[in-house]
Amino acid sequence: MWLLPLGGGVVLAALLTPVARLVALRTANLAPPTGGRIHTKPTPLMGGVAVYLAVAGIALAFLPLSPPVVGLLAGGLAALAVGLIDEYHSLPPLVHLGGQVAAAVIAVVSGIGVVRHISLPTTPLTHPGYELPLVVGAIGTVFWLVLMMNTINFLDGMDGLVSGVGGLAALLLAGWALEPHPFLPFTTPHHEDIILPLALAGALFGFLVFNWHPARIFLGDSGSMFVGLALAALSIVGPTKFGTALVVMMIPVLDVAWAIVRRNLRGRNFLSGDKEHVYHRMLHLGTGYRTTVLLLYFLVVALAILDLALSKFDKLVAFVILAAVLSAVFVVLEMRASKRQATARAEPGPHPAGDRAR
């Protein structure tokens, strides 16, 4: 029965995406080949609308309007709306951030709720965790939702990257909600814990058919914000919590952290775009477009398997080690790609494909 919401999400997204593409073309909601983008011709946005409607359709068909369902759909709709406004009118960074905070608050108030308990890696699995003050829990929950919205937004720079990575992450969240689980023997799955992430995974995989390189449509800011909020919200309402989401999304999270440091050191707003994310650097070093995306898929799957196989404390140790290794890799990529870019600019002739503005 769990295949129905997954397959239904694929079918709905596959049917709705061409409609969203047509609307984007009719309303001139296109991503121009400028700025930090890599594509070479104007491409329709609004793919996020198709993904959201597919998730909402599956949720309403399979689930009652429980608080997690209402919270995800209401907060997701708010994130979608802010993203659509940004696609048409290019909101200033601080206004954009304010819209993300508003969407997160709506999701929390309408049903996602506030994280009130937190457990440490050394806490026994049967321990309910340590209670947080309401204010601390509320701020932490909103921060988590906004962080994931920006993480996915920063990741959305290559055809098929967010739709594939987001779909794989959603599948893992659904897998953690299934019984039995070797490390969560005391949990009882609720239908929304499984159906909502399966619906999101199906919708993203259905959209991927049109988003694979060369993409015929992009998720847009609306889609990346919705996917980020949805993944963050599902990690709250399900049994996985923050640890699993951080392990699986380690590469984009570290990429965001590195981008913030890099832009602050250069005196730029951390919300401003550039072409120096880890996938850009891979392209600068000669990795092919599809190869780069597939390699990042593989790394997400490997991290997911690692997460499922480890206990809480081992997961923390693995996270620290991998974070240190990946940070070193980021630095090496930055140095080598910067050197190669400088050499390419100094030489006559065309620049590498990854160094062209969209």
PyMOL commands that set and color helices and strands:
alter all, ss='L'
color gray80, all
select helices_A, chain A and resi 3-26+47-62+67-89+93-112+134-155+161-177+191-211+220-237+241-248+250-265+278-284+289-309+312-346+353-355
alter helices_A, ss='H'
color red, helices_A
select strands_A, chain A and resi 30-31+43-44+117-118+130-131
alter strands_A, ss='S'
color yellow, strands_A
deselect
rebuild
show_as cartoon
